[in-house]
């Protein structure tokens, strides 16, 4: 398990938010299980789901 200070968590969370904004992932839809999907751009959906899982840690 990775142990981080509150400041480190904040920096990582901010970096994830910047990545989300840079990739403009707000267009993605959520399925019934709360997962992002897009059949035309599956890499974007995968990235969005990864970012979302990481946010759950912070």
N, CA, C, O and CB atoms as a CASP TS submission, in Angstrom:
PFRMAT TS
TARGET T0000
AUTHOR 0000-0000-0000
METHOD Language model
MODEL 1
PARENT N/A
ATOM      1  N   UNK     1       0.841  -1.177   0.000  1.00  0.00           N
ATOM      2  CA  UNK     1       0.000   0.000   0.000  1.00  0.00           C
ATOM      3  C   UNK     1       0.886   1.240   0.000  1.00  0.00           C
ATOM      4  O   UNK     1       1.939   1.271   0.638  1.00  0.00           O
ATOM      5  CB  UNK     1      -0.957  -0.002   1.216  1.00  0.00           C
ATOM      6  N   UNK     2       0.455   2.227  -0.704  1.00  0.00           N
ATOM      7  CA  UNK     2       1.181   3.485  -0.824  1.00  0.00           C
ATOM      8  C   UNK     2       0.643   4.473   0.208  1.00  0.00           C
ATOM      9  O   UNK     2      -0.563   4.713   0.274  1.00  0.00           O
ATOM     10  CB  UNK     2       1.058   4.065  -2.261  1.00  0.00           C
ATOM     11  N   UNK     3       1.528   5.037   1.003  1.00  0.00           N
ATOM     12  CA  UNK     3       1.123   6.013   2.011  1.00  0.00           C
ATOM     13  C   UNK     3       1.589   7.392   1.579  1.00  0.00           C
ATOM     14  O   UNK     3       2.774   7.612   1.325  1.00  0.00           O
ATOM     15  CB  UNK     3       1.696   5.650   3.406  1.00  0.00           C
ATOM     16  N   UNK     4       0.641   8.318   1.499  1.00  0.00           N
ATOM     17  CA  UNK     4       0.940   9.669   1.049  1.00  0.00           C
ATOM     18  C   UNK     4       0.455  10.680   2.076  1.00  0.00           C
ATOM     19  O   UNK     4      -0.508  10.440   2.804  1.00  0.00           O
ATOM     20  CB  UNK     4       0.299   9.941  -0.319  1.00  0.00           C
ATOM     21  N   UNK     5       1.138  11.809   2.118  1.00  0.00           N
ATOM     22  CA  UNK     5       0.676  12.904   2.967  1.00  0.00           C
ATOM     23  C   UNK     5      -0.531  13.561   2.298  1.00  0.00           C
ATOM     24  O   UNK     5      -0.802  13.332   1.119  1.00  0.00           O
ATOM     25  CB  UNK     5       1.818  13.948   3.217  1.00  0.00           C
ATOM     26  N   UNK     6      -1.240  14.368   3.055  1.00  0.00           N
ATOM     27  CA  UNK     6      -2.392  15.076   2.493  1.00  0.00           C
ATOM     28  C   UNK     6      -1.967  15.987   1.342  1.00  0.00           C
ATOM     29  O   UNK     6      -2.685  16.118   0.350  1.00  0.00           O
ATOM     30  CB  UNK     6      -3.099  15.897   3.582  1.00  0.00           C
ATOM     31  N   UNK     7      -0.804  16.613   1.478  1.00  0.00           N
ATOM     32  CA  UNK     7      -0.312  17.487   0.409  1.00  0.00           C
ATOM     33  C   UNK     7      -0.021  16.680  -0.850  1.00  0.00           C
ATOM     34  O   UNK     7      -0.362  17.110  -1.952  1.00  0.00           O
ATOM     35  CB  UNK     7       0.953  18.240   0.862  1.00  0.00           C
ATOM     36  N   UNK     8       0.605  15.519  -0.699  1.00  0.00           N
ATOM     37  CA  UNK     8       0.897  14.660  -1.848  1.00  0.00           C
ATOM     38  C   UNK     8      -0.397  14.192  -2.519  1.00  0.00           C
ATOM     39  O   UNK     8      -0.494  14.170  -3.746  1.00  0.00           O
ATOM     40  CB  UNK     8       1.741  13.444  -1.412  1.00  0.00           C
ATOM     41  N   UNK     9      -1.379  13.821  -1.713  1.00  0.00           N
ATOM     42  CA  UNK     9      -2.676  13.416  -2.259  1.00  0.00           C
ATOM     43  C   UNK     9      -3.316  14.555  -3.034  1.00  0.00           C
ATOM     44  O   UNK     9      -3.888  14.342  -4.103  1.00  0.00           O
ATOM     45  CB  UNK     9      -3.611  12.951  -1.139  1.00  0.00           C
ATOM     46  N   UNK    10      -3.220  15.758  -2.498  1.00  0.00           N
ATOM     47  CA  UNK    10      -3.802  16.927  -3.146  1.00  0.00           C
ATOM     48  C   UNK    10      -3.136  17.202  -4.491  1.00  0.00           C
ATOM     49  O   UNK    10      -3.813  17.503  -5.474  1.00  0.00           O
ATOM     50  CB  UNK    10      -3.679  18.151  -2.240  1.00  0.00           C
ATOM     51  N   UNK    11      -1.815  17.097  -4.531  1.00  0.00           N
ATOM     52  CA  UNK    11      -1.079  17.333  -5.776  1.00  0.00           C
ATOM     53  C   UNK    11      -1.470  16.293  -6.827  1.00  0.00           C
ATOM     54  O   UNK    11      -1.686  16.638  -7.989  1.00  0.00           O
ATOM     55  CB  UNK    11       0.450  17.295  -5.523  1.00  0.00           C
ATOM     56  N   UNK    12      -1.561  15.041  -6.432  1.00  0.00           N
ATOM     57  CA  UNK    12      -1.935  13.987  -7.377  1.00  0.00           C
ATOM     58  C   UNK    12      -3.363  14.192  -7.869  1.00  0.00           C
ATOM     59  O   UNK    12      -3.638  14.037  -9.059  1.00  0.00           O
ATOM     60  CB  UNK    12      -1.790  12.599  -6.727  1.00  0.00           C
ATOM     61  N   UNK    13      -4.260  14.533  -6.972  1.00  0.00           N
ATOM     62  CA  UNK    13      -5.643  14.789  -7.365  1.00  0.00           C
ATOM     63  C   UNK    13      -5.735  15.952  -8.349  1.00  0.00           C
ATOM     64  O   UNK    13      -6.472  15.884  -9.332  1.00  0.00           O
ATOM     65  CB  UNK    13      -6.498  15.078  -6.133  1.00  0.00           C
ATOM     66  N   UNK    14      -4.988  17.013  -8.080  1.00  0.00           N
ATOM     67  CA  UNK    14      -4.963  18.164  -8.996  1.00  0.00           C
ATOM     68  C   UNK    14      -4.399  17.772 -10.361  1.00  0.00           C
ATOM     69  O   UNK    14      -4.899  18.216 -11.395  1.00  0.00           O
ATOM     70  CB  UNK    14      -4.129  19.310  -8.395  1.00  0.00           C
ATOM     71  N   UNK    15      -3.361  16.945 -10.361  1.00  0.00           N
ATOM     72  CA  UNK    15      -2.764  16.498 -11.627  1.00  0.00           C
ATOM     73  C   UNK    15      -3.754  15.648 -12.423  1.00  0.00           C
ATOM     74  O   UNK    15      -3.832  15.765 -13.646  1.00  0.00           O
ATOM     75  CB  UNK    15      -1.469  15.695 -11.362  1.00  0.00           C
ATOM     76  N   UNK    16      -4.505  14.800 -11.735  1.00  0.00           N
ATOM     77  CA  UNK    16      -5.518  13.997 -12.414  1.00  0.00           C
ATOM     78  C   UNK    16      -6.607  14.880 -13.009  1.00  0.00           C
ATOM     79  O   UNK    16      -7.080  14.631 -14.118  1.00  0.00           O
ATOM     80  CB  UNK    16      -6.132  12.984 -11.447  1.00  0.00           C
ATOM     81  N   UNK    17      -6.998  15.903 -12.274  1.00  0.00           N
ATOM     82  CA  UNK    17      -8.006  16.835 -12.781  1.00  0.00           C
ATOM     83  C   UNK    17      -7.502  17.574 -14.020  1.00  0.00           C
ATOM     84  O   UNK    17      -8.250  17.769 -14.978  1.00  0.00           O
ATOM     85  CB  UNK    17      -8.396  17.841 -11.691  1.00  0.00           C
ATOM     86  N   UNK    18      -6.244  17.981 -13.996  1.00  0.00           N
ATOM     87  CA  UNK    18      -5.667  18.645 -15.167  1.00  0.00           C
ATOM     88  C   UNK    18      -5.628  17.714 -16.378  1.00  0.00           C
ATOM     89  O   UNK    18      -5.923  18.134 -17.497  1.00  0.00           O
ATOM     90  CB  UNK    18      -4.255  19.145 -14.850  1.00  0.00           C
ATOM     91  N   UNK    19      -5.267  16.458 -16.155  1.00  0.00           N
ATOM     92  CA  UNK    19      -5.243  15.484 -17.245  1.00  0.00           C
ATOM     93  C   UNK    19      -6.648  15.282 -17.809  1.00  0.00           C
ATOM     94  O   UNK    19      -6.836  15.227 -19.024  1.00  0.00           O
ATOM     95  CB  UNK    19      -4.660  14.140 -16.760  1.00  0.00           C
ATOM     96  N   UNK    20      -7.628  15.172 -16.919  1.00  0.00           N
ATOM     97  CA  UNK    20      -9.025  15.021 -17.342  1.00  0.00           C
ATOM     98  C   UNK    20      -9.433  16.197 -18.234  1.00  0.00           C
ATOM     99  O   UNK    20     -10.019  16.015 -19.301  1.00  0.00           O
ATOM    100  CB  UNK    20      -9.966  14.924 -16.107  1.00  0.00           C
ATOM    101  N   UNK    21      -9.109  17.406 -17.769  1.00  0.00           N
ATOM    102  CA  UNK    21      -9.469  18.613 -18.519  1.00  0.00           C
ATOM    103  C   UNK    21      -8.705  18.708 -19.840  1.00  0.00           C
ATOM    104  O   UNK    21      -9.268  19.091 -20.866  1.00  0.00           O
ATOM    105  CB  UNK    21      -9.199  19.859 -17.673  1.00  0.00           C
ATOM    106  N   UNK    22      -7.420  18.355 -19.805  1.00  0.00           N
ATOM    107  CA  UNK    22      -6.597  18.420 -21.018  1.00  0.00           C
ATOM    108  C   UNK    22      -7.133  17.482 -22.094  1.00  0.00           C
ATOM    109  O   UNK    22      -7.152  17.828 -23.276  1.00  0.00           O
ATOM    110  CB  UNK    22      -5.137  18.068 -20.696  1.00  0.00           C
ATOM    111  N   UNK    23      -7.559  16.314 -21.686  1.00  0.00           N
ATOM    112  CA  UNK    23      -8.095  15.326 -22.635  1.00  0.00           C
ATOM    113  C   UNK    23      -9.577  15.559 -22.926  1.00  0.00           C
ATOM    114  O   UNK    23     -10.158  14.882 -23.774  1.00  0.00           O
ATOM    115  CB  UNK    23      -7.895  13.910 -22.091  1.00  0.00           C
ATOM    116  N   UNK    24     -10.187  16.515 -22.225  1.00  0.00           N
ATOM    117  CA  UNK    24     -11.592  16.891 -22.440  1.00  0.00           C
ATOM    118  C   UNK    24     -12.506  15.662 -22.360  1.00  0.00           C
ATOM    119  O   UNK    24     -13.255  15.369 -23.292  1.00  0.00           O
ATOM    120  CB  UNK    24     -11.759  17.589 -23.812  1.00  0.00           C
ATOM    121  N   UNK    25     -12.432  14.957 -21.241  1.00  0.00           N
ATOM    122  CA  UNK    25     -13.155  13.699 -21.085  1.00  0.00           C
ATOM    123  C   UNK    25     -14.597  13.867 -20.609  1.00  0.00           C
ATOM    124  O   UNK    25     -15.292  12.876 -20.385  1.00  0.00           O
ATOM    125  CB  UNK    25     -12.421  12.825 -20.126  1.00  0.00           C
ATOM    126  N   UNK    26     -15.048  15.100 -20.454  1.00  0.00           N
ATOM    127  CA  UNK    26     -16.413  15.338 -19.979  1.00  0.00           C
ATOM    128  C   UNK    26     -17.483  14.852 -20.953  1.00  0.00           C
ATOM    129  O   UNK    26     -18.644  14.714 -20.569  1.00  0.00           O
ATOM    130  CB  UNK    26     -16.608  16.807 -19.719  1.00  0.00           C
ATOM    131  N   UNK    27     -17.119  14.595 -22.186  1.00  0.00           N
ATOM    132  CA  UNK    27     -18.102  14.167 -23.183  1.00  0.00           C
ATOM    133  C   UNK    27     -18.535  12.713 -22.996  1.00  0.00           C
ATOM    134  O   UNK    27     -19.554  12.300 -23.549  1.00  0.00           O
ATOM    135  CB  UNK    27     -17.535  14.351 -24.576  1.00  0.00           C
ATOM    136  N   UNK    28     -17.780  11.937 -22.227  1.00  0.00           N
ATOM    137  CA  UNK    28     -18.059  10.511 -22.097  1.00  0.00           C
ATOM    138  C   UNK    28     -19.344  10.251 -21.311  1.00  0.00           C
ATOM    139  O   UNK    28     -19.703  11.002 -20.405  1.00  0.00           O
ATOM    140  CB  UNK    28     -16.890   9.812 -21.422  1.00  0.00           C
ATOM    141  N   UNK    29     -20.014   9.181 -21.681  1.00  0.00           N
ATOM    142  CA  UNK    29     -21.235   8.762 -20.993  1.00  0.00           C
ATOM    143  C   UNK    29     -20.900   7.696 -19.961  1.00  0.00           C
ATOM    144  O   UNK    29     -19.889   7.001 -20.064  1.00  0.00           O
ATOM    145  CB  UNK    29     -22.285   8.233 -22.000  1.00  0.00           C
ATOM    146  N   UNK    30     -21.775   7.583 -18.961  1.00  0.00           N
ATOM    147  CA  UNK    30     -21.649   6.538 -17.948  1.00  0.00           C
ATOM    148  C   UNK    30     -22.640   5.421 -18.251  1.00  0.00           C
ATOM    149  O   UNK    30     -23.774   5.677 -18.655  1.00  0.00           O
ATOM    150  CB  UNK    30     -21.885   7.112 -16.523  1.00  0.00           C
ATOM    151  N   UNK    31     -22.199   4.177 -18.050  1.00  0.00           N
ATOM    152  CA  UNK    31     -23.128   3.064 -18.201  1.00  0.00           C
ATOM    153  C   UNK    31     -23.860   2.828 -16.883  1.00  0.00           C
ATOM    154  O   UNK    31     -23.675   3.584 -15.929  1.00  0.00           O
ATOM    155  CB  UNK    31     -22.385   1.782 -18.654  1.00  0.00           C
ATOM    156  N   UNK    32     -24.682   1.794 -16.823  1.00  0.00           N
ATOM    157  CA  UNK    32     -25.475   1.508 -15.621  1.00  0.00           C
ATOM    158  C   UNK    32     -24.618   1.122 -14.423  1.00  0.00           C
ATOM    159  O   UNK    32     -25.079   1.184 -13.283  1.00  0.00           O
ATOM    160  CB  UNK    32     -26.461   0.400 -15.908  1.00  0.00           C
ATOM    161  N   UNK    33     -23.375   0.725 -14.674  1.00  0.00           N
ATOM    162  CA  UNK    33     -22.461   0.334 -13.596  1.00  0.00           C
ATOM    163  C   UNK    33     -21.554   1.473 -13.154  1.00  0.00           C
ATOM    164  O   UNK    33     -20.665   1.275 -12.326  1.00  0.00           O
ATOM    165  CB  UNK    33     -21.617  -0.839 -14.035  1.00  0.00           C
ATOM    166  N   UNK    34     -21.773   2.659 -13.702  1.00  0.00           N
ATOM    167  CA  UNK    34     -20.959   3.808 -13.326  1.00  0.00           C
ATOM    168  C   UNK    34     -19.610   3.858 -14.013  1.00  0.00           C
ATOM    169  O   UNK    34     -18.697   4.534 -13.540  1.00  0.00           O
ATOM    170  CB  UNK    34     -20.754   3.813 -11.862  1.00  0.00           C
ATOM    171  N   UNK    35     -19.474   3.151 -15.121  1.00  0.00           N
ATOM    172  CA  UNK    35     -18.222   3.145 -15.887  1.00  0.00           C
ATOM    173  C   UNK    35     -18.389   4.005 -17.134  1.00  0.00           C
ATOM    174  O   UNK    35     -19.450   4.023 -17.759  1.00  0.00           O
ATOM    175  CB  UNK    35     -17.810   1.693 -16.274  1.00  0.00           C
ATOM    176  N   UNK    36     -17.328   4.712 -17.480  1.00  0.00           N
ATOM    177  CA  UNK    36     -17.349   5.520 -18.695  1.00  0.00           C
ATOM    178  C   UNK    36     -17.179   4.620 -19.909  1.00  0.00           C
ATOM    179  O   UNK    36     -16.456   3.624 -19.863  1.00  0.00           O
ATOM    180  CB  UNK    36     -16.243   6.600 -18.660  1.00  0.00           C
ATOM    181  N   UNK    37     -17.851   4.980 -20.991  1.00  0.00           N
ATOM    182  CA  UNK    37     -17.724   4.198 -22.217  1.00  0.00           C
ATOM    183  C   UNK    37     -17.858   5.099 -23.437  1.00  0.00           C
ATOM    184  O   UNK    37     -18.493   6.152 -23.388  1.00  0.00           O
ATOM    185  CB  UNK    37     -18.778   3.081 -22.258  1.00  0.00           C
ATOM    186  N   UNK    38     -17.257   4.667 -24.514  1.00  0.00           N
ATOM    187  CA  UNK    38     -17.398   5.298 -25.823  1.00  0.00           C
ATOM    188  C   UNK    38     -16.866   4.298 -26.838  1.00  0.00           C
ATOM    189  O   UNK    38     -15.664   4.040 -26.890  1.00  0.00           O
ATOM    190  CB  UNK    38     -16.629   6.684 -25.904  1.00  0.00           C
ATOM    191  N   UNK    39     -17.754   3.740 -27.640  1.00  0.00           N
ATOM    192  CA  UNK    39     -17.338   2.712 -28.597  1.00  0.00           C
ATOM    193  C   UNK    39     -16.430   3.271 -29.690  1.00  0.00           C
ATOM    194  O   UNK    39     -15.653   2.529 -30.291  1.00  0.00           O
ATOM    195  CB  UNK    39     -18.559   2.067 -29.230  1.00  0.00           C
ATOM    196  N   UNK    40     -16.523   4.577 -29.951  1.00  0.00           N
ATOM    197  CA  UNK    40     -15.660   5.183 -30.966  1.00  0.00           C
ATOM    198  C   UNK    40     -14.266   5.510 -30.435  1.00  0.00           C
ATOM    199  O   UNK    40     -13.292   5.493 -31.187  1.00  0.00           O
ATOM    200  CB  UNK    40     -16.305   6.441 -31.502  1.00  0.00           C
ATOM    201  N   UNK    41     -14.175   5.807 -29.150  1.00  0.00           N
ATOM    202  CA  UNK    41     -12.895   6.177 -28.533  1.00  0.00           C
ATOM    203  C   UNK    41     -12.696   5.391 -27.230  1.00  0.00           C
ATOM    204  O   UNK    41     -12.733   5.973 -26.145  1.00  0.00           O
ATOM    205  CB  UNK    41     -12.838   7.712 -28.258  1.00  0.00           C
ATOM    206  N   UNK    42     -12.487   4.080 -27.331  1.00  0.00           N
ATOM    207  CA  UNK    42     -12.350   3.266 -26.115  1.00  0.00           C
ATOM    208  C   UNK    42     -11.146   3.652 -25.258  1.00  0.00           C
ATOM    209  O   UNK    42     -11.170   3.457 -24.043  1.00  0.00           O
ATOM    210  CB  UNK    42     -12.243   1.810 -26.491  1.00  0.00           C
ATOM    211  N   UNK    43     -10.103   4.192 -25.866  1.00  0.00           N
ATOM    212  CA  UNK    43      -8.930   4.602 -25.078  1.00  0.00           C
ATOM    213  C   UNK    43      -9.291   5.758 -24.149  1.00  0.00           C
ATOM    214  O   UNK    43      -8.797   5.822 -23.023  1.00  0.00           O
ATOM    215  CB  UNK    43      -7.760   5.010 -26.010  1.00  0.00           C
ATOM    216  N   UNK    44     -10.143   6.669 -24.607  1.00  0.00           N
ATOM    217  CA  UNK    44     -10.591   7.768 -23.746  1.00  0.00           C
ATOM    218  C   UNK    44     -11.402   7.229 -22.573  1.00  0.00           C
ATOM    219  O   UNK    44     -11.228   7.669 -21.436  1.00  0.00           O
ATOM    220  CB  UNK    44     -11.430   8.785 -24.551  1.00  0.00           C
ATOM    221  N   UNK    45     -12.281   6.284 -22.849  1.00  0.00           N
ATOM    222  CA  UNK    45     -13.091   5.696 -21.783  1.00  0.00           C
ATOM    223  C   UNK    45     -12.207   4.965 -20.779  1.00  0.00           C
ATOM    224  O   UNK    45     -12.429   5.059 -19.572  1.00  0.00           O
ATOM    225  CB  UNK    45     -14.140   4.734 -22.367  1.00  0.00           C
ATOM    226  N   UNK    46     -11.212   4.241 -21.268  1.00  0.00           N
ATOM    227  CA  UNK    46     -10.291   3.532 -20.380  1.00  0.00           C
ATOM    228  C   UNK    46      -9.528   4.514 -19.497  1.00  0.00           C
ATOM    229  O   UNK    46      -9.381   4.289 -18.296  1.00  0.00           O
ATOM    230  CB  UNK    46      -9.306   2.677 -21.196  1.00  0.00           C
ATOM    231  N   UNK    47      -9.047   5.597 -20.089  1.00  0.00           N
ATOM    232  CA  UNK    47      -8.336   6.616 -19.318  1.00  0.00           C
ATOM    233  C   UNK    47      -9.260   7.240 -18.277  1.00  0.00           C
ATOM    234  O   UNK    47      -8.860   7.430 -17.128  1.00  0.00           O
ATOM    235  CB  UNK    47      -7.770   7.704 -20.251  1.00  0.00           C
ATOM    236  N   UNK    48     -10.482   7.558 -18.666  1.00  0.00           N
ATOM    237  CA  UNK    48     -11.441   8.155 -17.734  1.00  0.00           C
ATOM    238  C   UNK    48     -11.724   7.215 -16.569  1.00  0.00           C
ATOM    239  O   UNK    48     -11.799   7.658 -15.423  1.00  0.00           O
ATOM    240  CB  UNK    48     -12.747   8.505 -18.459  1.00  0.00           C
ATOM    241  N   UNK    49     -11.881   5.939 -16.845  1.00  0.00           N
ATOM    242  CA  UNK    49     -12.129   4.969 -15.776  1.00  0.00           C
ATOM    243  C   UNK    49     -10.914   4.823 -14.867  1.00  0.00           C
ATOM    244  O   UNK    49     -11.061   4.662 -13.656  1.00  0.00           O
ATOM    245  CB  UNK    49     -12.504   3.609 -16.369  1.00  0.00           C
ATOM    246  N   UNK    50      -9.724   4.878 -15.439  1.00  0.00           N
ATOM    247  CA  UNK    50      -8.500   4.809 -14.636  1.00  0.00           C
ATOM    248  C   UNK    50      -8.384   6.024 -13.730  1.00  0.00           C
ATOM    249  O   UNK    50      -8.091   5.889 -12.542  1.00  0.00           O
ATOM    250  CB  UNK    50      -7.261   4.705 -15.541  1.00  0.00           C
ATOM    251  N   UNK    51      -8.613   7.206 -14.282  1.00  0.00           N
ATOM    252  CA  UNK    51      -8.565   8.430 -13.483  1.00  0.00           C
ATOM    253  C   UNK    51      -9.610   8.365 -12.374  1.00  0.00           C
ATOM    254  O   UNK    51      -9.331   8.729 -11.231  1.00  0.00           O
ATOM    255  CB  UNK    51      -8.796   9.678 -14.373  1.00  0.00           C
ATOM    256  N   UNK    52     -10.797   7.905 -12.707  1.00  0.00           N
ATOM    257  CA  UNK    52     -11.870   7.816 -11.723  1.00  0.00           C
ATOM    258  C   UNK    52     -11.501   6.866 -10.580  1.00  0.00           C
ATOM    259  O   UNK    52     -11.765   7.166  -9.416  1.00  0.00           O
ATOM    260  CB  UNK    52     -13.164   7.352 -12.396  1.00  0.00           C
ATOM    261  N   UNK    53     -10.892   5.724 -10.908  1.00  0.00           N
ATOM    262  CA  UNK    53     -10.453   4.785  -9.864  1.00  0.00           C
ATOM    263  C   UNK    53      -9.383   5.419  -8.982  1.00  0.00           C
ATOM    264  O   UNK    53      -9.400   5.250  -7.763  1.00  0.00           O
ATOM    265  CB  UNK    53      -9.913   3.483 -10.496  1.00  0.00           C
ATOM    266  N   UNK    54      -8.458   6.145  -9.592  1.00  0.00           N
ATOM    267  CA  UNK    54      -7.417   6.812  -8.806  1.00  0.00           C
ATOM    268  C   UNK    54      -8.016   7.879  -7.901  1.00  0.00           C
ATOM    269  O   UNK    54      -7.601   8.023  -6.751  1.00  0.00           O
ATOM    270  CB  UNK    54      -6.364   7.437  -9.729  1.00  0.00           C
ATOM    271  N   UNK    55      -8.995   8.633  -8.414  1.00  0.00           N
ATOM    272  CA  UNK    55      -9.659   9.644  -7.584  1.00  0.00           C
ATOM    273  C   UNK    55     -10.304   9.011  -6.357  1.00  0.00           C
ATOM    274  O   UNK    55     -10.363   9.630  -5.295  1.00  0.00           O
ATOM    275  CB  UNK    55     -10.716  10.398  -8.402  1.00  0.00           C
ATOM    276  N   UNK    56     -10.788   7.775  -6.501  1.00  0.00           N
ATOM    277  CA  UNK    56     -11.398   7.086  -5.363  1.00  0.00           C
ATOM    278  C   UNK    56     -10.410   6.916  -4.210  1.00  0.00           C
ATOM    279  O   UNK    56     -10.815   6.847  -3.049  1.00  0.00           O
ATOM    280  CB  UNK    56     -11.928   5.722  -5.796  1.00  0.00           C
ATOM    281  N   UNK    57      -9.120   6.850  -4.527  1.00  0.00           N
ATOM    282  CA  UNK    57      -8.100   6.721  -3.490  1.00  0.00           C
ATOM    283  C   UNK    57      -7.812   8.043  -2.796  1.00  0.00           C
ATOM    284  O   UNK    57      -7.322   8.065  -1.666  1.00  0.00           O
ATOM    285  CB  UNK    57      -6.824   6.172  -4.083  1.00  0.00           C
ATOM    286  N   UNK    58      -8.116   9.140  -3.470  1.00  0.00           N
ATOM    287  CA  UNK    58      -7.766  10.446  -2.944  1.00  0.00           C
ATOM    288  C   UNK    58      -9.005  11.212  -2.570  1.00  0.00           C
ATOM    289  O   UNK    58      -8.912  12.347  -2.103  1.00  0.00           O
ATOM    290  CB  UNK    58      -6.946  11.230  -3.946  1.00  0.00           C
TER
END
